[in-house]
């Protein structure tokens, strides 16, 4: 399972590494406008796609209940294993340096809300942060706040992708229905701390 998942998303992250671009606020507004022409997108979802902050607190306000992490995949790998020199270059890492691959659901007790995939270089994390990232089901935004890490989110891409069978089942839609997503980097001291890809439940 892990090999299939990581190969698919490693290819995506590698493609983005070859064409890195931070969207301006004007770009973000235009992308969301284009999405709204293709699917019915609520104001709440527009906010989630465009925010340069964490989504967990916003989700908790919208859902009026706790949102927690359900970890699906948690693996240590390298850009070498991912066969991605472009990703290593984009991250500014040695080709064989350890990175964390994490695949999670943000969800309430009853509903899966966001499917998120992240890649994180271990060398840029404090030991306690690394422990909580790999051993505890804590949302990234809450971890950053817990450890008082000053960072920013650079949104690189917002769009729509066809739902896989797994996403369709989780979101209660049909396979190939369009699902909103965003891709962004969390940056600290000018270096990429995390790369994150998020798929959102179309009805939020």
C-alpha positions in Angstrom: 0.0 0.0 0.0 2.7 2.5 1.0 4.8 1.9 -2.1 1.8 2.6 -4.4 0.7 5.7 -2.5 4.2 7.2 -2.1 5.1 6.6 -5.8 1.9 8.5 -6.9 2.4 11.5 -4.7 6.2 11.6 -5.0 5.6 12.1 -8.7 3.3 15.0 -8.0 5.7 16.6 -5.5 8.5 16.2 -8.0 6.6 17.8 -10.8 5.8 20.8 -8.5 9.5 21.0 -7.4 10.5 21.4 -11.1 8.0 24.4 -11.4 7.9 26.1 -8.0 5.6 29.1 -7.9 4.0 31.1 -5.0 0.6 32.3 -6.0 -0.2 36.0 -5.3 -3.4 37.0 -3.7 -4.7 38.0 -7.2 -3.8 34.6 -8.5 -5.6 32.9 -5.6 -8.8 34.9 -6.2 -8.6 34.0 -9.9 -8.1 30.3 -9.2 -11.1 30.2 -6.8 -13.2 32.1 -9.4 -12.4 29.5 -12.0 -13.2 26.7 -9.6 -16.6 28.3 -8.8 -17.4 28.2 -12.6 -17.0 24.4 -12.6 -18.5 23.3 -9.2 -20.7 24.8 -6.6 -18.2 25.9 -4.0 -19.3 27.4 -0.6 -17.8 30.5 0.9 -16.5 28.3 3.7 -14.5 26.2 1.2 -13.3 29.3 -0.5 -11.8 30.5 2.8 -10.2 27.1 3.5 -8.6 27.0 0.0 -7.2 30.5 0.3 -6.1 30.8 3.9 -2.4 31.2 4.6 -3.1 29.8 8.1 -4.0 26.3 9.3 -7.3 24.8 8.4 -8.0 22.8 11.6 -9.3 25.7 13.6 -11.5 26.9 10.7 -12.9 23.4 10.4 -13.7 23.2 14.1 -15.6 26.4 13.9 -17.5 25.3 10.8 -18.3 21.8 12.2 -18.9 23.0 15.8 -16.9 20.0 17.1 -13.3 18.8 17.5 -11.4 18.0 14.4 -8.6 15.4 14.8 -6.0 13.6 12.8 -6.4 10.0 11.6 -3.0 8.8 10.3 -3.1 6.5 7.3 0.6 6.3 6.3 3.7 7.4 8.3 7.0 6.4 6.8 10.6 7.6 6.7 12.0 7.7 3.2 14.5 9.7 1.1 14.5 11.6 -2.2 16.6 8.8 -3.5 14.0 6.2 -2.7 11.4 8.5 -4.3 13.7 8.8 -7.4 13.3 12.6 -7.3 16.4 14.7 -7.7 14.1 17.7 -8.3 12.5 17.3 -4.9 15.8 17.2 -3.2 16.9 20.3 -5.0 13.7 22.1 -4.2 14.0 21.2 -0.5 17.8 22.0 -0.5 18.6 18.5 0.8 21.1 15.8 0.2 19.7 13.2 -2.1 19.9 10.5 0.6 18.7 12.7 3.6 15.8 11.3 5.6 12.4 12.8 5.1 9.0 12.1 6.6 6.1 11.0 4.4 2.7 11.4 6.2 -0.8 10.7 4.9 -3.7 11.7 7.1 -7.4 12.5 7.3 -8.6 15.6 9.1 -12.0 14.5 10.4 -14.7 14.7 13.0 -16.0 11.6 14.8 -18.5 11.0 11.9 -17.1 12.8 8.8 -13.8 12.9 6.8 -13.1 16.5 5.8 -9.6 16.8 4.4 -7.2 14.2 3.0 -3.6 15.6 3.4 -0.2 14.4 2.3 3.0 16.0 3.6 6.7 15.6 3.1 9.0 17.0 5.8 12.9 17.0 6.1 13.8 15.7 9.6 16.9 17.9 9.7 14.8 21.0 10.1 12.8 19.8 13.1 13.6 19.8 16.8 13.6 16.3 18.4 10.4 16.9 20.4 8.6 18.2 17.3 9.8 15.2 15.3 8.5 12.9 18.0 5.1 14.4 18.0 4.9 14.6 14.2 5.7 10.9 13.8 4.2 9.4 17.0 1.1 11.5 17.8 -2.0 12.3 15.8 -1.7 16.1 16.0 -2.6 18.5 13.2 0.3 20.4 11.7 -1.0 23.8 12.6 -1.5 22.9 16.2 2.1 21.4 16.3 3.5 24.7 14.9 1.6 26.7 17.5 2.6 24.3 20.3 6.3 24.7 19.6 6.0 28.5 18.8 7.4 28.0 15.4 7.2 31.2 13.3 6.5 30.2 9.7 4.5 31.2 6.7 2.5 29.2 4.2 3.3 29.8 0.5 0.4 28.6 -1.6 1.7 27.2 -4.9 -1.4 25.7 -6.5 -5.2 25.6 -6.1 -7.4 23.6 -8.4 -9.7 20.6 -9.0 -8.8 17.0 -9.5 -10.9 14.0 -10.3 -11.8 11.9 -7.2 -10.2 8.5 -6.9 -12.3 5.6 -5.8 -11.0 6.0 -2.2 -11.7 9.8 -2.1 -15.1 9.3 -3.6 -16.0 6.7 -1.0 -14.8 8.9 1.9 -16.5 12.1 0.6 -19.7 10.3 -0.5 -19.4 11.4 -4.1 -18.9 9.6 -7.4 -15.4 8.5 -8.7 -14.1 11.2 -11.1 -16.2 13.9 -9.5 -14.1 17.1 -9.1 -12.5 17.6 -5.7 -10.9 20.9 -4.6 -7.3 20.8 -3.6 -4.4 23.0 -2.7 -0.6 22.6 -2.6 1.6 24.7 -0.4 4.9 25.0 1.4 5.4 25.8 5.0 8.5 28.0 5.2 10.7 28.9 8.2 13.8 31.0 8.0 13.7 30.9 4.2 13.8 27.1 4.1 10.9 24.7 3.3 9.9 23.0 6.5 7.0 21.0 4.9 5.3 20.4 1.6 1.6 19.7 1.9 -1.1 18.6 -0.5 -4.7 18.8 0.7 -7.9 17.5 -0.8 -11.1 19.0 0.6 -14.6 17.5 0.9 -16.5 19.3 -1.8 -19.4 20.1 0.5 -18.2 22.0 3.5 
